[in-house]
Structures are given as structure tokens and as C-alpha cells.
Amino acid sequence: MQPATSSFTHLVCPECNQQFDADSVQTFCRQCQSPILAQYDLATLRNIFDPHEIKKRPRGLWRWAELLPVRESCHQITLGEGDTPLLDAPHLAKGLGLKYLFIKDESTNPTATFKARGIAVAVSRAVELGIHSFVIPTAGNAGGALAAYSARANCTTDVFMPNDSPLVNQREVQAFGGKLHLIQGLINAAARAVEGYSKHESDSATYSNDCEWFNMATFKEPYRVEGKKTMGFELAEAFHWELPDVIIYPTGGGTGLVGIWKAFTELKAIGIISAIPTRLVCVQAAGCAPVVHAFQKGNPRTETWQDAHTIASGLCVPSVFADRLILRALKESQGVAISVQDEEIVAAQKQLAQTEGIFTSPEGAATLAATKRLVANGWLQPNQKVVLLNTGGGLKYI
């Protein structure tokens, strides 16, 4: 069988519409301080894309190759990521008075979190463009994933991580051969350390080949979101191309939320789905809720959250680079943003494990805590199809 070919055409800034060359190494729009997003030849795909053919391909996210940015299949680096289960949650649904409740369980990915999706695509595209050294600021899981995929691709990685990150994340990076740098402070402090690590600065979106490494920070490069959007493709397929009514998503940097919405808009553009009825719910921890605060105030941008703290390390992102994209997706989907207390997260994690046999990450448990709130205030209706995103396995947090 002939490998599917990517229809990737160019990159664009969603704020100023400036286009960037798809086959040069790119970062983000310096003029707008905005992520840049991959664009595809959707008009051509509308005539040739066959979802039934996609289903016949080997399992994994690379079966969506036409809508991913890697040109040649020989550069598709994989550890078996994608095609995670969509689990029915009948006991929780009954207790909440919901008819349809599902959990998209990303804990079955390599390194046990959804980070594998974005990192797999980003590393693959970077290698295709000739990059072999990476650096990343991370709360933990993205660093472990990058170290794993770098090892798979015979590349090198430096990981900057808060020194109070879960020990398993620290050891994971080292196990895969990554160089670990522990930083005093939160992920924004790690990001500043990464910037200071640079020996060369560029005034454009184009990466300098004189640099010794490439920054894989959230939305500071264009391709992690492309891997994350495959969650949206899989959800659409699982619901037989009739999308769920509500997706409840734990939001730190927001790559997956933006990616899922991007996936739905692309599927609509190529005629696979006729409408996007899905409302997105952004869930944050009460101790670090910059998106929730901006959404509730009707502000177009987030502000850096002061004294950020939560047991859900993946939600402890005080400064959100893709804030405009996240808020836009919530507005376009007629969604909502909600914060939950750490005590609610702990209780929800226990309930998920003891009621449905699913040991989620704290971030994943936050979605159930939010669901309870949304049922109680009437925002969720009994007959709606509701999907909770569990972004990782609870064992990584013990």
C-alpha cells in the first residue's frame, strides 16, 4: 500500500495572517507574540479524503497522515502513540443523572500521558527539517515524552523542570538519556531559564541553524498542537462522525483544547462532518486559573497568575502563551471555563478509581470535579453526550 501523503502547505499567524514557509524551521510570530498554525490543502482533501480508508490503516496517530505536517513517511517517529480508548462511564453517569458519559483515556500512550502525541509529531517534523537537539521547559510529563522520543530519533534533549516536579518525571527524563536541569520556581521560571540557555536570539520566526538546540516549549513551535489534534479526529471517528455535545478538558498550556477544535474545523472543511455542535469546557485549578479569570471577565488576554499552586502539576501554568487561541475556541464553541479546588480533584480521582476502575492523573480527575459543578448548576443536561479527557495515568503521581 502506498503511504499517505501530507497535504501540508504553509504556516500562518492567526492574529495577523502572516504566512510562513512550511519547509523552513519556524517558531512563532514575533510580531504578534502568537503561535503559528499549520495549514493544509483542505479543498483538495475534500475530494479525496476517505474516512473508511483511514480506518483500515495501522493503528496510531500516523494514519491521519494527510492532515499531519510530516512530508515523508520515513520520518514518522513512533512509539505506538494514539488510538487511545474511549471508555463508557455508566456508574458515574448514573450517579450524576447523565445518560451518556465517556472518558477518553490518554494514559495508554507512551510515557503514560497525552504529551506523547504532540511530541511524536513535533520531533518527527524537526528531524525531517534537520534538527537533532532539543530543549524544553516543562512541568514534568512533556519533558519525559521529549526525552523518550529524542532517544527513539537518536537526538539529544535538555529538560528544564521545576525542582518540586514529581520524582517520577525527573527520573523518566534521566532514564531516556535526557539532560535534566532542576529550576527553583514554576514552569514560567523554567521557560526563562531556557531562554537564558540560548546562545543566539532571532528577531523572526525562523530558527537559526547556528543554535545548538531547538525550543520545544508549548506553542513556541508549530507542531505539538498537530499531534494533539489527533484526539479530535479519534473522537469524531468514535462517535461515527457525529460529534459529542460537550468535551471537558483540563487546561494548562491548552495545546489539546486548541488542537481538538482545530481538528473539528478541518474535518468540517473537508466535508467529513456537517456541523460542530460540541461545546468545550476549559478546566483549571483554583490555585492557577488565568484562563478562567479572563473568560469570566470577558478579557481578550490572560494575565500572569500570581502565587500559582495546585497538586495538578500540569495545570500549574501561570502564563499562557496561546491564551487568545484558547479563549477564541471557547467563544466559538459556546463553551465555558471553570476552576476547581484541589480537594475536589483528590475526591474525584478517588471516585474515578473506585467507581470506574480508572486511576487518572490529577489533571484528568479535575474534569470530573468540573462535571459535578456543571451538572449542579444546570449547564450540563441529562441527555447530552459528555466526554472527559483524562490526560495521563495516576501511577505517575504516586
BELDAVEN-V279655 format. One line per field, one symbol per residue. psi: psi as a letter, one per 40 degrees, with the letter a starting at -180 (. if undefined). Layout:
BEGIN
psi->???
END
This chain:
BEGIN
psi->hhiihiehdiiihedeehiihdeihicihddefiiiihiigdddddeehhdddddeiiiideefddfiehdhdeeghiefiifiihhigddddddefidhhihhgeeeiiefieddddddddddddddeehehiihhiecddddddddddddefiihhhhiieeihdddddddddeeihhhhhhaaddddddddddeheiiieaehiheeieihhfiheeieedddddeeddddddddffehiidhhhhhhceedddddddddddddddeedidigehhhhhhiidegfdddddddefieiiihhifhhiegdeeggdhhdfddddddddddefaihiiiiddddddddddddedefhgiidddddddddddddddeedhideihhhhhheiiddee.
END
